[in-house]
Amino acid sequence: MDTVSEYVSARISQLGFYSNIPLYTKIQNESYVLYKSSGITLGEMSIAEGMHPAELYIKQTDKLTGLQEAQKGFMRFAARCRENQNQGRHSDSAQKIIQ
């Protein structure tokens, strides 16, 4: 019988937006331990340099909150990109959003 895990993989593209949900990492004995508590975000440097564990997890119960945080973050990022383009600054915005 398959059991559904209490934890699901966190999407790498969304890690920087997770603020109000904790992130977990799996340790050798297949149990999960807290990596980042609620109320803080992973630093951009940590994400860009891959300084966090290769695989991070969120609880199933936090999945919707995580999606909402990521959506708000993507919308803020897109608004900043549009503002930069309106001011004549060109950037590789689409590539940044995809990453």
C-alpha positions as CSV (number, residue, x, y, z in Angstrom):
1,M,0.0,0.0,0.0
2,D,1.4,3.4,-1.0
3,T,1.4,6.1,1.6
4,V,1.4,9.8,0.8
5,S,4.3,11.6,2.4
6,E,3.6,14.5,4.7
7,Y,6.3,16.4,2.7
8,V,6.6,17.3,-0.9
9,S,9.6,18.7,-2.8
10,A,9.8,22.5,-2.9
11,R,10.3,23.9,-6.4
12,I,13.7,25.5,-6.8
13,S,12.2,28.4,-8.7
14,Q,10.0,29.3,-5.8
15,L,12.5,29.0,-2.9
16,G,13.2,32.7,-2.7
17,F,9.5,33.5,-2.3
18,Y,8.8,31.2,0.6
19,S,8.6,33.4,3.7
20,N,5.6,32.3,5.8
21,I,6.2,28.6,5.4
22,P,9.0,26.5,6.8
23,L,11.4,24.4,4.6
24,Y,12.7,21.0,5.6
25,T,15.6,18.8,4.5
26,K,15.8,15.0,4.6
27,I,18.5,13.5,6.7
28,Q,20.2,10.1,6.4
29,N,17.6,8.1,8.3
30,E,14.9,9.4,5.9
31,S,13.3,11.7,8.5
32,Y,12.8,15.4,7.9
33,V,14.3,18.2,9.9
34,L,13.6,22.0,9.9
35,Y,16.0,23.9,7.6
36,K,14.2,27.3,7.5
37,S,11.6,28.5,9.9
38,S,8.5,30.5,9.0
39,G,8.9,34.3,8.8
40,I,12.2,34.4,7.0
41,T,13.3,33.8,3.4
42,L,16.4,32.1,2.0
43,G,18.9,34.8,0.9
44,E,19.4,35.4,-2.8
45,M,23.0,34.5,-2.4
46,S,22.2,31.2,-0.8
47,I,19.9,30.4,-3.8
48,A,22.1,31.7,-6.6
49,E,25.2,29.9,-5.2
50,G,23.3,26.7,-4.3
51,M,24.4,27.0,-0.7
52,H,21.2,25.2,0.5
53,P,20.7,21.5,0.5
54,A,20.1,20.0,-3.0
55,E,16.5,19.0,-2.1
56,L,14.2,21.0,0.2
57,Y,10.7,20.1,1.2
58,I,7.5,21.7,2.4
59,K,4.6,20.1,4.2
60,Q,1.6,19.0,2.1
61,T,-0.5,21.3,4.3
62,D,1.7,24.3,3.3
63,K,1.4,23.7,-0.5
64,L,-1.3,26.2,-1.2
65,T,0.3,28.9,0.9
66,G,3.6,28.2,-0.9
67,L,1.9,28.6,-4.3
68,Q,0.3,31.9,-3.2
69,E,3.6,33.3,-1.9
70,A,5.3,32.3,-5.1
71,Q,2.6,33.9,-7.3
72,K,2.8,37.2,-5.3
73,G,6.6,37.1,-5.6
74,F,6.5,36.5,-9.4
75,M,4.0,39.3,-9.8
76,R,6.2,41.7,-7.9
77,F,9.2,40.7,-10.0
78,A,7.3,41.1,-13.2
79,A,6.1,44.5,-12.2
80,R,9.7,45.6,-11.4
81,C,10.8,44.3,-14.8
82,R,8.1,46.2,-16.6
83,E,9.0,49.4,-14.6
84,N,12.7,48.9,-15.6
85,Q,11.7,48.5,-19.3
86,N,9.5,51.6,-19.1
87,Q,12.5,53.5,-17.8
88,G,14.6,52.4,-20.7
89,R,16.6,49.8,-18.8
90,H,16.6,46.5,-20.7
91,S,17.2,43.3,-19.0
92,D,16.8,39.6,-19.6
93,S,13.6,39.6,-17.6
94,A,12.1,36.5,-19.2
95,Q,15.1,34.5,-18.5
96,K,15.2,35.6,-14.8
97,I,11.5,34.7,-14.4
98,I,12.0,31.2,-15.9
99,Q,15.0,30.5,-13.7
